Structure formats: structure tokens, C-alpha cells
């Protein structure tokens, strides 16, 4: 029988595996892979002093791109739903629409960090930004995905 500790470790390992898969996806119009974009977004969030949940949301916000033809934002929201606040799940679910200037859903009207998240997503395609490595985020992943 698998212990709860082993199950958490397996979830964390699989989460890191999923992040690594993003390295295989690079939008033609962008200079970075989805992995490098996500690492840069999380690096910027960490440098800006955001909490662990937001940093992890930055890491995983594009994880749905590994599944062709799906709503990548919904996949990211569903993936992190058991581990993060409802507000973060909602931001993940709508991050693409929010980035396009769509109307903010009622659930996010009072979200103080939402504009920063959308801005981080937009600016985190800089090939010269000194992003951290996945291993630099293990402590955040381990603290949130447990």
C-alpha cells in the first residue's frame, strides 16, 4: 500500500515532468518555449515578492498546451484546483481572455494581484531575462502541491 507521503511525492514528480514537457512547445511568433516562458514568468513573480501559490500558478499556467486541441487555460485551472485558492483557479481559467483585454469576471473584480499576473504573462517572453531553473522552484512546488 502506498503511503500518503509517497502519493504526494509522486504528484510532485509528475508535476515537474509536465513542466518539462512544455520545453517541446514553442510558439512560432515567440523567441522562447512554453517552458522558458513559464520559468521566466515564475522568476519574475518570485522577484516581485508574490506568494508561493501565485509563483506555482505562473509555472503551470500554460501546462494545457501539452494537450493538442484543448482549452489550455482550463487544463491549468483544473490541474491546480486541488492545491490553490479559488481566485487563482479563476485567474488561470480566464488568463488568456484577460490578456486579450476581455471583461474581468465578477469573481475577479477585487483581485489585487490579477493585473500583475496578466502583465507577467505578457512580458515573460524576453530571451535575455535571467530566468531561474525548474530546480529553483522545487520548494514552491513542494509547498503548494501537497
Secondary structure, DSSP 8 states (H G I E B T S, - for coil): ---HHHHHHHHHHHHHHHHHHGGG---TTSSS-HHHHHHHHHHHHHHTT--HHHHHHHHHTTGGGGSTTS-HHHHHHHHHTTTS-HHHHHHHHHHHHHHTT----GGGTT-SSHHHHHHHHHHTT-TTS----GGGGHHHHHHH--
